[in-house]
Amino acid sequence: MPKKYHPLVQKTELELERLDKEKNVSWEEWKKFNSQFLPIHTEPKLRRRALMFMDKLVKKLEENNHTIKFEYQLCHIEMYGQLTEINLRQKYFRKRIKDSSGYGTNPYVKSEKLEFQVGSYARKGWLEKDSKSLEDYLEVIYKFIEKDSLRWAELRKQQKIEEEKKEAQRIL
């Protein structure tokens, strides 16, 4: 470890190393992991890059007075009172293979690329390319989350104003 990671990243690294040693990790253990640690889902050989990316992201959030929050057994970025689910994973690609009889299978093949995802329902992701690493997307990712959080915060503010108006009219 060339430089010191953020304490949350260090804690995640230790837990991932512990889970790597386990033969079968239960669903309950993964649920516990997701509710306490950064969502890094990679093979050990890609782990260092994933940890470095998350370290930069967490430090950037803290520099700008935003936080990582664990709710609903998931990891979120909290900006302007809004939660955005995050996930960092190793990308798998589906490979279509036809056998001699013409029947096909679609196995998933691991890649050496990392993908960062935000959101739950309308998920957005950034995938590494041969010419661009995930770290190169950090500013774009941060700006996307910030813009989306501001939009939702403004919407919630407007909704509250409308509710207060309706309540005032109901009382009269």
N, C-alpha and C positions, 0 to 999 in steps of 0.2 A: 504494500500500500504506500505509494509515493507521497501522498499528502493526506491530511486528516479529513475524513468524511464528516458530514453533519451527523450528530448523534442518532437521529432516526435512521439514516442510511447505514450507520455502523450496526445498529440493532437489527435491521433487516438482513444485513450480510451474515451476521452470526446465526440468525434463525434459518436462513437458507442453507448455510453450511450444515446445520443440525439436521434439517430435512433431507439433504442430499445423502446422509448416512443411513437414513431409514429405508428399509426395503419397500414397505407398503405404507403410504401416507393416506390416512383415512379422510373421508369427506369432512368429518368434524374437525380434524387438524387443519385442513385447508380453510375451512370456515373461520377458525380461530386466527389463522395466519392473515386472512384477508381483512379481519376486523382490527388488527393491531400493527401490521407491517406494510411497507410500501409494496404495491402490486407489481412485482418483478417476476415474470414467468419465462425463464430462459434456461438453457443448458448451462452447466458450470463454465464452459469455455467462452460463453458470451457474457457472463455475469459481470466481469470487471467493467466492461463498457457500459452495461446497463446501470450499474451502481454509480459510475461517474456521471452519467446523464442525469440520474435522479438527484445526485448530490448538487449539481449545478442548478437544477430546477428548484429544489427546496430552498437553496440559498438565495436564489433570485426572488422567490416568493417572499421570504422573510425580509429581504432588503426593501421590498415594497409594501411591507406591513400586511401581507396575506399569509394564510396558514394552510397546513395539511390537517384535515379533520377526518376522523373515522366515525361514520354513522351508517346504520342499516347494514352492518357487517361488510362495509366497503370503504375504500379510501377515496377521499374527495379533496379538491382544492377549494378553499373558501375565499371568495373575493366579493367584496361589497355585499356581504350577507347571503350570497348565493353559493350553492354547492355544485361542483362539477366533478363527476366521477372520472377517475383516471385509471389507466392500465398500460403497462409496458410489457411487451411479449416478444418472443421469437416468432418470426413469421413462418407459417407453413403454407406450402402451395399444393393445390390438388393437381395430381398428374394423372391424365387419362391413359389407360393402358388397355389395349384390346388383345385378347388371346387369339389363337389360330382359328377358333370357331366363330369369332366375331363378337363374342361377349366382352363387355368392358368392365373394368374396375376403376375406382377413383381413389387410390391411396394418397395420403397426405405425406409430403416430403418436407423435412426440415430445411430451412435455409440458414444462411449466416447473417441474415438481416434482422434488425430490430424494428419494431413498430410501436409507436406511442399512440394511444387512443384516448379520446375524451368523450364524455357523455354516456348515456345509457340507451335511450330510445333512438335519438338521432345521432348515432355515433360518428365521430370524425376521426380519421387516423392519418399519421404521417409515417411513411415507410422509407427506410434508407434506400439509397440508390448506389450504384457503383461509384458515382461521381459526387455524392452528397451524403455525409453521415447524419445521424440523428441529432447530434449536437449542433449542426448547421441550421436545423429547424427550430432550435430553442426559442429564439426571439419571435418567430412566426407563431409558434404554439402559444407562447405567453400572451401575445397580442390577441390571438383568437379567443382565448379563455377570458381575457380582460373585457374585450368587446361584447362577448356573449353575456358575461356576468352583469355588465353595466346595463345591457338591454333588458335583462330579466329583472334587475333591481328597479329600473324605471317603470316597467310594467307592473310590478308588485306595488310600487308607490301609487300609481294611478288607480289600481284596483282598490287600494285602501281608501283613497279619496272618494271614489264612487260608492263604496260601502258606507262611509260616514255620511254622505249626502242622502243615501237611501234610508239610513237609520234616522237621520234628522227629519226627513219627510214623513216617515212612519210615525214618529212621536207626535208630530203636529196634527 
